Amino acid sequence: MGNPSAANESVTRTVGGHEVTISNPGKVLFPIPKYTKLDLANYYVAVAEGALRGAGGRPNMLVRFPNGIGAPSFYQKRAPESRPPWIEVVTLRFPSGRTADEVVPRDAASLVWLANLACLELHPHPVRTDDLDHPDELRVDLDPVPGIKWPQVRQVAQIAREALDAVGLVGWPKTSGSRGMHLFVRIQRKWGFDDVRRAALALAREVERRGKGLATSKWWKEERQGVFVDYNQNAKDRTVASAYSVRPVPDARVSAPLDWDEVGAADPADFTLGTMPERFAQIGDRHAKINEHAGSLEQLLELSARQEKEGMGDAPWPPHYRKQPGEPPRVQPSKARRVPKFPLIEVSQGKDKKEALAGLAKWKKRHPRAAKLLQPADILVDQMRGRSSAWYRIRLNLQHVPENLWPRTPSRARRPE
């Protein structure tokens, strides 16, 4: 891997006819395996064909880790003004009314250029540059609640596959690189973002019905059990880490495309920045034929219409979106009732997850009897996204704690600056 002693030097690589300068190539981004910025650049060259199949030709939001995964990261929608002339951009309009010129990777050189910015992940929008209003991808994000183990995620992935097959769609599975799994579905470019999200919500509810307790479509964390099928990842302006993205976790796991025959035995820890290039060289891209299977949303939208007749209308949208017609009250169930269904308290906030968890540890020391009764799913860790960076808060569901042990004045940290 890279040479940390060269951290203050620069190297220039010729990639596909373009010269790309990598500043501070020895900068360590992953302290435990000691992977450097140069390692990241070499990785994206090795898997460029697959990575571009997922993120190429699409506007990408940048998620940058300039000082490695142990330091603060930040989101960057707008492409840096100082960039090579061969880096393509396209102008996006967001629900807020703002616009931004976002980077559109087209080749391996552009991936190396992004690596030089310490962009670990590729975060493409589900549209192509020639039509920014009609997605060609529906994204099924399977997000396990705390305490849910990997085998249940795999089980729900198979249920989602069956639900997709029933409406004539093909799901292409990949590990998220974290705790969950993604199924990406190529679709015909006939529907706008709202219809794609409506189809995704119908699918999430169908997976919940088929899963019989294994999965949920409930938006509010306090109501979730099992594996959450995050339909809102299909709302306009939302992005998901694409195939071959390197994730900001200690062992540098990557989002690994899988064949369905591999899902039953796949272990996310097997796919890292260090191991994926060899796998790619041996078997190629498991999603090589994804573009050949663009399907129709008609059956999912028909399912949505039937669900609406049965009383299942729209579901909550993400924060910061305008209130939508037919959307239920955008308020947590515990705050919507005079007598809360779930006793929910906020105990910690931090500029990063580590700081927020440290606040939780302090709370547990102050309230050891209550802390002992908490279940994994009772600890709600929320990543809150600001305009350019994320911060974290931790809430506790005290449903398993007797009322006489509830803190009288729950502490609440000030939001990080």
Secondary structure, DSSP 8 states (H G I E B T S, - for coil): ---GGGTT-EEEEEETTEEEEEESTT-EEETTTTEEHHHHHHHHHHTHHHHHHHHTTS-EEEEE-TT-TTS--EEE-S--SS--TT-EEEEEE-TTS-EEEEEE--SHHHHHHHHHTTB-S-EE-SSBTTBTTS-SEEEEEEEE-TT--HHHHHHHHHHHHHHHHHTT---EEEE-SSS-EEEEEEB-TTS-HHHHHHHHHHHHHHHHHHHTTSEE--SSGGG--SEEE-GGGGSTT-----TT-B-SSTT-BB--B--HHHHTT--GGG-BTTTHHHHHHHH--TTTTGGG--B-SHHHHHHHHHHHHTT-------TTS---TT----S-HHHHSSS-SS-EEEEEEESSHHHHHHHHHHHHHH-HHHHHH--GGGEEEEEEE-SS-EEEEEEEE-TTS-GGGS-SS--------
